[in-house]
Amino acid sequence: MDRGYWISKHYYYQSLVHYFIQAIRFRNIAYFSVCNAAIPFGGMLDDAKSDVYDLIGDRYLIKSFSVISGNELIELIDQNKLRFPIVLKPNIGFKGYGVHIIKNLNQLHRCIADIDFSKEWLAQEYIDYAHEYSILYRRLPDSEVGEISSFIEKEYPYVTGDGSSSIKQLLDKYNNPFIDKESLKSDLSADLNYIPLIGEKYILHRIGNYSRGSKFYSLQDQIDDMLTAAMDTFYQESKGLYFFRIDCKAQSLEALRQGKFKIMELNGLKSEPLHIYDPSSTIAGNFTIIKDHWRFIRGIVAQLKDNTKISLPKAKDSFRALKNIRSAVE
């Protein structure tokens, strides 16, 4: 496998070690829940995206609608005048599972026929901003300001034209361990015979998820007081959160620093420090990053654990939530 793709299991294996040590320390398997009291289990398990969106200030939100059937989806698109492309994704999801970007009515009908509406889905407007970023923000309860521990920009998977090969031929030769080529060929059927010019970049899809073939590039050197202040402002408008990651789009890094961005996702404690997936990252460096990631969670819990108003979930509820995640992605 290309060194540019750090296997996410490496993160989870190390995290399990830190988690169990802290669970013993706090004598509760769901100790982490207090970090984000506004989200069930702190956003570690089966939180619904629609519930998390209620915590986000309106100026940051994209249009989002819950749907439970194909007919309802079509009606929502018509009534709210949503323009293609639109995004369709599970309300309870994990690592980009089941996310679709639907470009036209024909693709919409194919998608409706394929997906399982026994689970709740979300339809969202597609934001066509130039850049997609992820920012992991964290804050100790007794601190007046927070900090950004991880900042990355996403690069969507693409092929580069050679002036003679079609999109289909370039896709067949494309080396990306997370790309589902057969599914892409179906989505890109109208363009498969197109021959890009020499050096022309053709983006295969615009789902900025590592498990769907996007690459993440660290912007740790771009973290500054202005960006942190923008996130502090967002924090003030989003109550009950001490540890979260936003996946957002902005027209530029400067616009992001000015707080001019739109959020597609907000993840709680299941958030990873995504700069560990930068192609230039090192295994030793990532060990240190992951250790610090869990150390900070421990610090939040330690400051809150004596608060008698906070009650931790019972073990049986934690296992139920874990089961819900597994059923959502099966």
Residue frames as qw, qx, qy, qz and C-alpha x, y, z in Angstrom:
[[0.000, 0.887, 0.462, 0.000, 0.00, 0.00, 0.00],
 [0.322, 0.665, -0.030, 0.674, 1.16, 3.54, -0.85],
 [0.404, -0.186, -0.516, 0.732, 2.73, 5.25, 2.19],
 [0.149, -0.214, -0.080, -0.962, 0.31, 8.10, 1.42],
 [0.688, -0.369, -0.328, -0.532, -2.45, 5.97, 2.95],
 [0.019, -0.300, 0.792, -0.531, -1.92, 5.37, 6.67],
 [0.432, -0.308, -0.819, -0.218, -4.22, 2.52, 7.69],
 [0.399, -0.576, 0.053, -0.712, -6.90, 3.85, 10.06],
 [0.874, -0.335, -0.353, -0.017, -6.73, 0.63, 12.10],
 [0.565, 0.172, -0.409, 0.696, -3.39, 1.88, 13.41],
 [0.182, -0.424, 0.168, -0.871, -5.25, 4.78, 15.04],
 [0.759, -0.380, -0.159, -0.504, -7.96, 2.57, 16.52],
 [0.846, -0.083, -0.464, 0.251, -5.59, -0.07, 17.91],
 [0.355, 0.191, -0.408, 0.819, -3.59, 2.57, 19.75],
 [0.366, -0.405, 0.016, -0.837, -6.75, 4.35, 20.87],
 [0.818, -0.333, -0.412, -0.222, -8.09, 1.17, 22.46],
 [0.654, -0.033, -0.500, 0.567, -5.03, 0.97, 24.68],
 [0.052, 0.207, -0.243, 0.946, -5.45, 4.58, 25.86],
 [0.570, -0.368, -0.258, -0.688, -9.21, 4.12, 26.25],
 [0.808, -0.302, -0.505, 0.001, -8.96, 1.04, 28.49],
 [0.478, 0.021, -0.457, 0.750, -6.30, 2.64, 30.68],
 [0.147, -0.212, 0.125, -0.958, -8.54, 5.65, 31.23],
 [0.679, -0.342, -0.420, -0.495, -11.71, 3.55, 31.69],
 [0.718, -0.241, -0.559, 0.339, -9.94, 1.80, 34.57],
 [0.270, 0.105, -0.296, 0.910, -8.74, 5.12, 35.92],
 [0.338, -0.165, 0.030, -0.926, -12.28, 6.62, 35.95],
 [0.216, 0.103, 0.923, -0.303, -14.00, 3.29, 36.74],
 [0.555, 0.557, 0.386, -0.483, -16.55, 3.75, 33.95],
 [0.571, 0.133, 0.641, 0.495, -16.52, 2.46, 30.38],
 [0.251, 0.759, 0.440, 0.409, -18.38, 5.57, 29.16],
 [0.428, -0.592, -0.188, 0.657, -16.31, 8.11, 31.10],
 [0.305, 0.021, 0.365, 0.879, -15.68, 10.07, 27.90],
 [0.030, 0.681, 0.676, 0.281, -19.37, 11.06, 27.59],
 [0.248, -0.809, -0.309, 0.435, -19.00, 14.10, 29.86],
 [0.393, -0.207, 0.296, 0.846, -16.72, 15.83, 27.32],
 [0.184, -0.092, -0.418, -0.885, -19.67, 16.73, 25.10],
 [0.226, 0.231, 0.790, -0.522, -22.75, 16.59, 27.29],
 [0.494, 0.426, 0.032, -0.757, -24.97, 17.94, 24.49],
 [0.621, 0.329, -0.601, -0.380, -24.36, 14.81, 22.35],
 [0.942, -0.251, 0.083, -0.206, -25.26, 11.25, 23.42],
 [0.918, -0.158, 0.119, 0.345, -22.07, 9.49, 24.58],
 [0.296, -0.722, 0.238, 0.578, -20.12, 12.64, 23.76],
 [0.571, 0.705, -0.244, -0.344, -20.34, 11.84, 20.06],
 [0.208, -0.472, 0.850, 0.109, -18.32, 8.64, 20.43],
 [0.367, 0.125, 0.922, -0.002, -21.05, 6.20, 19.42],
 [0.220, 0.444, 0.793, 0.353, -24.45, 6.39, 17.68],
 [0.074, 0.571, 0.236, -0.783, -25.28, 10.10, 17.68],
 [0.490, 0.653, 0.552, 0.171, -27.60, 11.20, 14.87],
 [0.386, 0.136, 0.194, 0.892, -26.24, 13.88, 12.55],
 [0.143, -0.678, -0.425, -0.582, -29.57, 15.72, 12.59],
 [0.572, -0.754, -0.296, 0.133, -29.36, 16.11, 16.39],
 [0.604, -0.286, 0.042, 0.742, -25.81, 17.45, 16.17],
 [0.227, 0.444, 0.352, 0.792, -26.85, 20.01, 13.56],
 [0.327, -0.832, -0.398, -0.206, -29.22, 21.50, 16.16],
 [0.619, -0.617, -0.091, 0.477, -26.13, 22.54, 18.15],
 [0.507, 0.050, 0.289, 0.810, -24.61, 24.53, 15.29],
 [0.086, 0.578, 0.139, -0.799, -25.21, 28.25, 14.73],
 [0.632, 0.632, 0.418, -0.162, -27.46, 28.93, 11.73],
 [0.283, 0.873, -0.274, -0.288, -24.89, 30.96, 9.82],
 [0.168, -0.513, 0.821, 0.185, -22.59, 27.94, 9.59],
 [0.613, 0.133, 0.761, -0.166, -25.22, 25.39, 8.55],
 [0.155, 0.087, -0.704, -0.688, -26.05, 24.01, 5.15],
 [0.713, -0.030, -0.029, -0.700, -29.64, 23.11, 4.28],
 [0.116, 0.161, -0.978, 0.069, -30.39, 19.64, 5.60],
 [0.710, -0.098, -0.028, -0.697, -33.57, 17.54, 5.64],
 [0.388, -0.152, 0.893, -0.170, -34.44, 14.17, 7.16],
 [0.647, 0.215, -0.398, -0.614, -36.03, 11.68, 4.74],
 [0.548, -0.165, 0.779, -0.256, -37.55, 8.26, 5.30],
 [0.709, 0.382, 0.593, 0.016, -38.65, 7.32, 1.78],
 [0.414, 0.077, 0.502, 0.756, -37.78, 7.90, -1.84],
 [0.048, 0.738, 0.548, 0.391, -41.06, 9.72, -2.51],
 [0.355, -0.882, -0.192, 0.244, -40.45, 12.04, 0.43],
 [0.530, -0.356, 0.291, 0.712, -36.97, 12.77, -0.88],
 [0.283, 0.379, 0.552, 0.686, -38.29, 13.78, -4.30],
 [0.155, -0.862, -0.450, -0.178, -40.95, 15.99, -2.69],
 [0.490, -0.736, -0.045, 0.465, -38.36, 17.68, -0.44],
 [0.471, -0.080, 0.394, 0.785, -36.12, 18.47, -3.38],
 [0.103, 0.576, 0.558, 0.588, -39.06, 20.00, -5.25],
 [0.311, -0.862, -0.400, -0.026, -40.58, 21.90, -2.33],
 [0.484, -0.754, 0.060, 0.439, -37.26, 23.37, -1.12],
 [0.522, 0.847, -0.099, -0.021, -35.96, 24.03, -4.62],
 [0.607, -0.539, 0.501, 0.300, -32.75, 22.10, -4.02],
 [0.576, 0.709, -0.326, -0.242, -30.52, 22.13, -7.08],
 [0.970, 0.004, 0.071, 0.232, -28.40, 19.24, -8.23],
 [0.572, 0.003, -0.811, 0.118, -25.96, 18.06, -7.13],
 [0.608, -0.614, 0.127, -0.487, -27.36, 17.14, -3.73],
 [0.155, 0.361, -0.871, 0.295, -25.84, 15.04, -0.96],
 [0.837, -0.300, -0.187, -0.418, -27.62, 11.99, 0.47],
 [0.324, 0.359, -0.792, 0.372, -26.20, 10.23, 3.51],
 [0.574, -0.422, -0.699, 0.051, -27.27, 8.11, 6.52],
 [0.340, -0.832, 0.017, -0.437, -28.39, 10.03, 9.59],
 [0.687, -0.602, 0.406, 0.034, -26.25, 7.67, 11.67],
 [0.795, 0.562, -0.203, 0.101, -23.07, 7.08, 9.73],
 [0.693, -0.592, 0.317, 0.262, -19.43, 6.25, 10.16],
 [0.432, -0.405, 0.559, 0.581, -16.32, 7.17, 8.13],
 [0.259, 0.391, -0.424, -0.775, -18.24, 8.28, 5.04],
 [0.215, 0.154, 0.961, 0.082, -20.29, 5.10, 4.80],
 [0.234, 0.611, 0.756, 0.006, -23.23, 5.43, 2.39],
 [0.039, 0.689, 0.036, -0.723, -22.57, 9.03, 1.28],
 [0.523, 0.447, 0.598, 0.411, -23.83, 9.83, -2.23],
 [0.046, 0.500, -0.083, -0.861, -23.43, 12.98, -4.31],
 [0.486, 0.501, 0.713, 0.062, -26.33, 12.91, -6.75],
 [0.213, -0.231, 0.318, 0.894, -25.80, 14.91, -9.93],
 [0.342, 0.022, -0.424, -0.839, -29.11, 14.59, -11.75],
 [0.734, -0.066, 0.180, -0.651, -32.63, 13.15, -11.70],
 [0.849, 0.210, -0.458, -0.158, -31.65, 9.88, -13.36],
 [0.406, 0.286, -0.735, 0.462, -28.94, 9.24, -10.78],
 [0.388, -0.238, 0.447, -0.771, -31.41, 10.15, -8.03],
 [0.868, 0.004, -0.068, -0.491, -33.87, 7.46, -9.16],
 [0.750, 0.254, -0.596, 0.131, -31.07, 4.86, -9.36],
 [0.122, 0.320, -0.669, 0.660, -29.92, 5.78, -5.87],
 [0.609, -0.184, 0.260, -0.727, -33.45, 5.59, -4.44],
 [0.903, 0.088, -0.306, -0.287, -33.81, 2.09, -5.86],
 [0.669, 0.287, -0.611, 0.312, -30.57, 0.92, -4.23],
 [0.044, 0.351, -0.596, 0.721, -30.65, 2.35, -0.71],
 [0.385, -0.376, -0.833, 0.128, -32.41, 0.99, 2.37],
 [0.193, -0.514, -0.017, -0.836, -35.02, 3.44, 3.64],
 [0.709, -0.521, -0.475, 0.006, -35.68, 1.40, 6.75],
 [0.547, -0.361, -0.205, 0.726, -32.90, 3.63, 8.13],
 [0.088, 0.938, 0.223, -0.249, -33.21, 7.41, 8.27],
 [0.631, 0.240, 0.230, 0.701, -31.34, 9.45, 5.68],
 [0.089, -0.763, -0.115, 0.630, -30.39, 13.09, 5.27],
 [0.545, 0.615, 0.344, 0.455, -30.64, 15.14, 2.09],
 [0.337, -0.707, -0.029, 0.622, -28.38, 18.20, 1.97],
 [0.441, 0.893, -0.047, -0.079, -27.54, 21.00, -0.39],
 [0.841, 0.069, 0.063, 0.532, -24.13, 20.69, -2.03],
 [0.157, -0.935, 0.075, 0.308, -21.74, 23.54, -1.24],
 [0.801, 0.462, 0.090, 0.371, -19.44, 24.24, -4.17],
 [0.212, -0.940, 0.249, 0.097, -16.71, 26.09, -2.30],
 [0.537, 0.685, -0.493, 0.025, -13.13, 25.78, -3.51],
 [0.262, 0.401, -0.798, 0.365, -11.59, 24.10, -0.44],
 [0.806, -0.441, -0.297, -0.262, -12.60, 21.48, 2.12],
 [0.132, 0.529, -0.644, 0.536, -11.00, 21.49, 5.56],
 [0.739, -0.472, -0.481, -0.026, -11.20, 19.61, 8.84],
 [0.030, 0.598, -0.428, 0.677, -10.47, 21.29, 12.16],
 [0.667, -0.383, -0.621, 0.152, -10.24, 19.46, 15.49],
 [0.103, -0.633, 0.201, -0.740, -10.95, 21.88, 18.33],
 [0.660, -0.365, -0.624, 0.205, -10.66, 21.18, 22.02],
 [0.119, -0.654, 0.168, -0.728, -11.07, 23.19, 25.20],
 [0.349, -0.129, -0.792, 0.484, -10.56, 22.51, 28.90],
 [0.250, -0.751, -0.597, -0.130, -13.60, 23.47, 31.01],
 [0.403, -0.781, -0.190, 0.438, -11.67, 25.94, 33.15],
 [0.441, -0.102, 0.326, 0.830, -10.00, 27.62, 30.16],
 [0.253, 0.690, 0.193, -0.650, -11.16, 30.88, 28.58],
 [0.463, 0.610, -0.428, -0.480, -9.89, 29.86, 25.14],
 [0.954, 0.060, 0.290, -0.045, -9.58, 26.64, 23.18],
 [0.173, -0.593, 0.650, 0.444, -6.97, 25.23, 20.87],
 [0.822, 0.443, -0.177, -0.310, -6.80, 23.59, 17.46],
 [0.621, -0.448, 0.635, 0.100, -5.00, 20.26, 17.67],
 [0.513, 0.083, 0.746, 0.416, -5.45, 19.14, 14.07],
 [0.372, 0.729, 0.046, -0.572, -5.97, 21.08, 10.83],
 [0.463, -0.050, 0.750, 0.469, -5.97, 19.55, 7.37],
 [0.493, 0.465, -0.175, -0.715, -7.10, 20.24, 3.82],
 [0.744, 0.139, 0.652, -0.051, -8.67, 17.47, 1.77],
 [0.182, 0.442, -0.599, -0.642, -7.72, 16.55, -1.79],
 [0.842, 0.232, 0.268, -0.408, -10.36, 14.64, -3.73],
 [0.651, -0.104, 0.671, 0.340, -9.18, 11.64, -5.79],
 [0.484, 0.764, -0.075, -0.420, -8.39, 12.50, -9.41],
 [0.805, 0.115, 0.408, 0.416, -6.75, 11.18, -12.55],
 [0.056, -0.720, 0.249, 0.646, -4.45, 13.23, -14.79],
 [0.764, 0.606, 0.145, -0.164, -4.96, 13.32, -18.54],
 [0.551, -0.348, 0.533, 0.540, -2.23, 12.18, -20.95],
 [0.277, 0.521, -0.309, -0.746, -3.99, 13.39, -24.10],
 [0.410, 0.201, -0.775, -0.438, -4.79, 9.92, -25.41],
 [0.186, -0.162, -0.949, 0.196, -6.43, 7.85, -22.62],
 [0.417, -0.555, -0.414, -0.589, -10.12, 8.00, -21.77],
 [0.450, -0.532, 0.383, -0.606, -11.45, 8.46, -18.23],
 [0.969, -0.130, 0.013, -0.210, -12.23, 4.74, -18.15],
 [0.823, 0.325, -0.315, 0.344, -8.66, 3.84, -19.14],
 [0.114, 0.584, -0.444, 0.670, -7.15, 6.30, -16.66],
 [0.683, -0.443, 0.243, -0.528, -9.42, 4.97, -13.92],
 [0.987, 0.021, -0.157, -0.010, -8.39, 1.38, -14.67],
 [0.672, 0.358, -0.363, 0.537, -4.73, 2.38, -14.20],
 [0.214, -0.736, 0.207, -0.609, -5.37, 4.57, -11.16],
 [0.590, -0.027, -0.715, 0.373, -3.65, 3.30, -7.99],
 [0.303, -0.412, 0.309, -0.802, -5.77, 4.15, -4.96],
 [0.169, -0.013, -0.970, 0.174, -6.53, 1.38, -2.44],
 [0.187, 0.348, 0.670, -0.629, -9.84, 2.91, -1.31],
 [0.391, 0.308, -0.251, -0.830, -11.45, 3.62, -4.68],
 [0.605, 0.270, 0.734, -0.151, -14.40, 1.47, -5.76],
 [0.048, -0.271, 0.556, 0.784, -13.73, 1.58, -9.50],
 [0.011, 0.350, 0.875, 0.334, -16.84, -0.30, -10.60],
 [0.051, -0.757, -0.561, 0.332, -19.12, 2.00, -8.62],
 [0.096, -0.615, 0.138, 0.770, -17.33, 5.03, -10.02],
 [0.100, -0.009, 0.744, 0.660, -17.73, 3.79, -13.56],
 [0.006, -0.617, -0.782, -0.088, -21.46, 3.68, -13.00],
 [0.124, -0.805, -0.293, 0.501, -21.52, 7.21, -11.56],
 [0.084, -0.631, 0.343, 0.691, -19.26, 8.57, -14.31],
 [0.632, 0.306, 0.690, 0.176, -20.89, 6.68, -17.18],
 [0.401, 0.887, 0.220, -0.061, -21.51, 9.86, -19.19],
 [0.030, 0.922, -0.371, -0.109, -17.80, 10.80, -19.06],
 [0.831, -0.276, 0.454, 0.169, -16.07, 7.43, -19.38],
 [0.747, 0.406, 0.331, 0.410, -15.12, 7.99, -23.04],
 [0.072, 0.995, -0.052, 0.045, -13.94, 11.56, -22.47],
 [0.808, 0.130, -0.112, 0.563, -10.20, 12.05, -23.16],
 [0.297, -0.912, -0.060, 0.278, -8.68, 14.73, -20.88],
 [0.435, 0.839, -0.257, 0.200, -5.93, 16.99, -22.20],
 [0.709, 0.149, -0.457, 0.516, -2.32, 16.44, -21.17],
 [0.224, 0.111, -0.475, 0.844, -1.99, 17.50, -17.54],
 [0.473, -0.383, -0.168, -0.775, -5.75, 18.04, -17.09],
 [0.074, -0.051, 0.863, -0.497, -7.04, 16.93, -13.69],
 [0.563, -0.278, -0.504, -0.593, -10.33, 15.07, -13.68],
 [0.294, -0.272, 0.666, -0.629, -11.83, 14.74, -10.19],
 [0.284, -0.097, -0.935, -0.189, -13.42, 11.33, -9.70],
 [0.394, -0.698, -0.579, -0.153, -15.72, 12.36, -6.84],
 [0.032, 0.574, -0.242, 0.782, -16.01, 15.12, -4.25],
 [0.780, -0.570, -0.206, -0.158, -16.57, 13.12, -1.07],
 [0.181, 0.735, -0.516, 0.401, -13.77, 14.27, 1.21],
 [0.827, -0.452, 0.251, -0.221, -13.35, 11.08, 3.19],
 [0.127, -0.611, 0.774, 0.106, -10.15, 9.12, 3.68],
 [0.539, 0.019, 0.839, -0.069, -11.95, 5.81, 3.35],
 [0.642, 0.660, 0.367, -0.133, -13.29, 6.94, -0.02],
 [0.764, 0.313, 0.214, 0.522, -9.87, 7.74, -1.48],
 [0.075, 0.961, -0.032, 0.266, -9.33, 11.40, -0.60],
 [0.675, 0.082, -0.363, 0.637, -5.92, 12.47, 0.68],
 [0.376, -0.904, -0.201, 0.038, -5.41, 14.64, 3.73],
 [0.569, 0.418, -0.195, 0.681, -2.64, 17.25, 3.89],
 [0.486, -0.569, -0.423, 0.512, -1.57, 18.76, 7.18],
 [0.140, 0.770, 0.085, 0.616, -1.98, 22.51, 7.69],
 [0.651, -0.577, -0.345, 0.353, -0.57, 22.48, 11.22],
 [0.463, -0.106, 0.012, 0.880, 1.82, 25.27, 10.24],
 [0.057, -0.449, -0.357, -0.817, -1.19, 27.44, 9.31],
 [0.463, -0.682, -0.560, 0.079, -2.78, 27.35, 12.78],
 [0.259, 0.266, -0.195, 0.908, -2.66, 30.89, 14.17],
 [0.047, 0.252, 0.568, -0.782, -4.47, 33.21, 16.57],
 [0.420, 0.173, -0.176, -0.873, -6.96, 34.32, 13.93],
 [0.563, -0.029, -0.751, -0.345, -8.04, 30.78, 13.07],
 [0.302, -0.192, -0.826, 0.436, -8.23, 29.84, 16.75],
 [0.178, 0.208, 0.310, -0.910, -10.34, 32.95, 17.42],
 [0.527, 0.055, -0.450, -0.719, -12.74, 31.92, 14.62],
 [0.556, -0.139, -0.818, -0.040, -13.13, 28.54, 16.29],
 [0.120, -0.176, -0.643, 0.735, -13.55, 30.15, 19.72],
 [0.385, 0.121, -0.014, -0.915, -16.43, 32.17, 18.24],
 [0.615, -0.028, -0.659, -0.433, -17.97, 29.02, 16.78],
 [0.379, -0.115, -0.839, 0.373, -17.60, 27.33, 20.18],
 [0.114, 0.134, 0.429, -0.886, -19.48, 30.16, 21.89],
 [0.572, 0.137, -0.177, -0.789, -22.40, 29.62, 19.48],
 [0.756, 0.036, -0.617, -0.216, -22.39, 25.81, 19.91],
 [0.453, -0.585, 0.447, -0.503, -23.03, 24.99, 23.56],
 [0.890, -0.243, 0.304, -0.238, -22.18, 21.85, 25.47],
 [0.907, 0.360, -0.090, 0.197, -19.09, 20.83, 23.49],
 [0.416, -0.810, 0.360, 0.203, -15.47, 20.61, 24.64],
 [0.354, -0.361, 0.771, 0.386, -13.98, 18.29, 22.03],
 [0.686, 0.549, 0.439, -0.186, -15.10, 18.11, 18.40],
 [0.336, -0.178, 0.565, 0.732, -14.07, 18.22, 14.75],
 [0.514, 0.665, 0.224, -0.493, -15.80, 20.17, 12.02],
 [0.488, 0.122, 0.645, 0.576, -15.62, 19.21, 8.35],
 [0.191, 0.812, 0.266, -0.483, -16.27, 22.40, 6.46],
 [0.582, 0.439, 0.380, 0.569, -15.89, 24.21, 3.15],
 [0.102, -0.836, -0.065, 0.535, -14.59, 27.72, 2.49],
 [0.609, 0.792, 0.022, 0.047, -13.51, 29.68, -0.54],
 [0.486, 0.614, -0.433, 0.445, -10.03, 30.21, 0.89],
 [0.605, -0.196, -0.564, 0.527, -7.91, 29.86, 4.01],
 [0.056, 0.117, -0.187, 0.974, -8.38, 33.59, 4.64],
 [0.545, -0.332, -0.304, -0.708, -12.18, 33.20, 4.45],
 [0.740, -0.288, -0.601, 0.092, -11.94, 30.32, 6.93],
 [0.411, -0.063, -0.442, 0.795, -9.97, 32.53, 9.34],
 [0.196, -0.152, 0.016, -0.969, -12.73, 35.14, 9.06],
 [0.368, 0.171, 0.763, -0.503, -15.36, 32.58, 10.05],
 [0.609, 0.416, -0.150, -0.659, -16.83, 32.42, 6.54],
 [0.119, 0.203, -0.958, -0.166, -17.36, 28.69, 6.16],
 [0.786, -0.101, -0.114, -0.600, -20.15, 26.12, 5.91],
 [0.324, -0.343, 0.853, -0.222, -20.20, 22.92, 7.93],
 [0.657, 0.076, -0.616, -0.427, -21.08, 19.54, 6.43],
 [0.792, -0.262, -0.546, 0.075, -20.30, 17.49, 9.55],
 [0.208, -0.686, 0.485, -0.500, -19.60, 17.96, 13.23],
 [0.819, -0.075, -0.565, 0.065, -18.15, 14.93, 14.99],
 [0.551, -0.780, 0.179, -0.237, -17.65, 14.62, 18.72],
 [0.511, -0.632, 0.583, 0.017, -15.27, 12.26, 20.45],
 [0.883, 0.191, 0.398, 0.159, -15.07, 9.83, 17.55],
 [0.374, 0.913, -0.160, -0.024, -13.04, 12.55, 15.79],
 [0.874, -0.062, 0.074, 0.476, -9.54, 11.60, 14.73],
 [0.165, -0.796, 0.229, 0.536, -6.59, 14.03, 14.51],
 [0.818, 0.527, 0.228, -0.033, -6.63, 13.79, 10.73],
 [0.240, 0.863, -0.439, -0.069, -3.14, 15.16, 10.13],
 [0.594, -0.366, 0.714, 0.052, -1.86, 11.68, 11.05],
 [0.764, 0.395, 0.505, 0.064, -2.99, 10.73, 7.53],
 [0.251, 0.888, -0.277, -0.267, -0.74, 13.26, 5.80],
 [0.915, 0.345, -0.177, 0.114, 1.58, 11.35, 3.42],
 [0.374, 0.619, -0.485, 0.492, 4.62, 12.86, 5.15],
 [0.642, -0.613, 0.242, -0.392, 3.58, 11.73, 8.65],
 [0.332, 0.386, -0.843, 0.175, 5.74, 9.26, 10.54],
 [0.695, -0.347, -0.624, -0.089, 4.66, 6.31, 12.66],
 [0.477, -0.191, -0.514, 0.687, 6.63, 7.58, 15.67],
 [0.067, -0.094, 0.044, -0.992, 5.14, 11.05, 15.28],
 [0.558, -0.314, -0.454, -0.619, 1.63, 9.63, 15.04],
 [0.604, -0.300, -0.684, 0.278, 2.13, 7.66, 18.26],
 [0.236, -0.142, -0.356, 0.893, 2.83, 10.94, 20.04],
 [0.288, -0.152, -0.231, -0.917, -0.15, 12.70, 18.43],
 [0.629, -0.336, -0.614, -0.339, -2.58, 9.94, 19.40],
 [0.519, -0.272, -0.620, 0.521, -1.25, 9.83, 22.97],
 [0.046, -0.065, -0.180, 0.980, -1.75, 13.60, 23.29],
 [0.418, -0.250, -0.485, -0.726, -5.23, 13.28, 21.76],
 [0.663, -0.421, -0.614, -0.079, -6.36, 10.92, 24.54],
 [0.419, -0.154, -0.463, 0.766, -4.42, 12.79, 27.22],
 [0.136, -0.131, -0.013, -0.982, -6.53, 15.86, 26.51],
 [0.607, -0.361, -0.527, -0.473, -9.77, 13.87, 26.73],
 [0.629, -0.306, -0.609, 0.374, -8.59, 12.63, 30.12],
 [0.215, -0.017, -0.263, 0.940, -7.94, 16.24, 31.17],
 [0.384, -0.288, -0.260, -0.838, -11.48, 17.32, 30.29],
 [0.711, -0.371, -0.572, -0.172, -13.00, 14.41, 32.20],
 [0.545, -0.156, -0.535, 0.626, -10.75, 15.04, 35.20],
 [0.002, 0.081, -0.155, 0.985, -11.97, 18.63, 35.45],
 [0.538, -0.209, -0.265, -0.773, -15.64, 17.63, 35.15],
 [0.531, -0.101, -0.841, -0.009, -15.79, 14.36, 37.08],
 [0.167, -0.213, -0.694, 0.667, -16.68, 15.97, 40.42],
 [0.337, -0.043, -0.117, -0.933, -19.66, 17.80, 38.94],
 [0.305, 0.142, 0.870, -0.361, -22.64, 16.13, 40.63],
 [0.572, 0.495, 0.133, -0.640, -24.98, 17.29, 37.84],
 [0.462, 0.478, -0.650, -0.369, -23.24, 15.01, 35.37],
 [0.807, -0.119, 0.532, -0.226, -24.37, 11.40, 35.18],
 [0.036, 0.425, -0.806, -0.409, -22.56, 8.83, 33.09],
 [0.784, 0.105, -0.339, -0.510, -24.42, 6.32, 30.87],
 [0.795, -0.293, 0.506, -0.164, -24.75, 2.78, 32.12],
 [0.270, -0.349, 0.819, 0.367, -22.70, 0.01, 30.54],
 [0.472, 0.384, 0.793, 0.043, -25.76, -1.59, 28.92],
 [0.344, 0.871, 0.194, -0.293, -26.61, 1.71, 27.19],
 [0.057, -0.719, 0.550, 0.420, -23.08, 1.97, 25.83],
 [0.352, -0.069, 0.898, 0.257, -23.24, -1.52, 24.36],
 [0.448, 0.650, 0.597, -0.144, -26.64, -0.73, 22.82],
 [0.214, 0.887, -0.118, -0.392, -25.21, 2.36, 21.13],
 [0.181, -0.492, 0.764, 0.376, -22.28, 0.35, 19.77],
 [0.442, 0.258, 0.856, 0.078, -24.73, -2.20, 18.39],
 [0.384, 0.812, 0.320, -0.303, -26.66, 0.61, 16.66],
 [0.058, 0.751, -0.473, -0.457, -23.51, 1.71, 14.85],
 [0.287, -0.178, 0.902, 0.271, -22.87, -1.82, 13.59],
 [0.425, 0.515, 0.742, -0.056, -26.45, -2.18, 12.31],
 [0.254, 0.855, 0.073, -0.446, -26.32, 1.23, 10.64],
 [0.123, 0.696, -0.577, -0.410, -23.33, 0.32, 8.48],
 [0.480, -0.035, 0.871, 0.095, -24.31, -3.26, 7.62]]
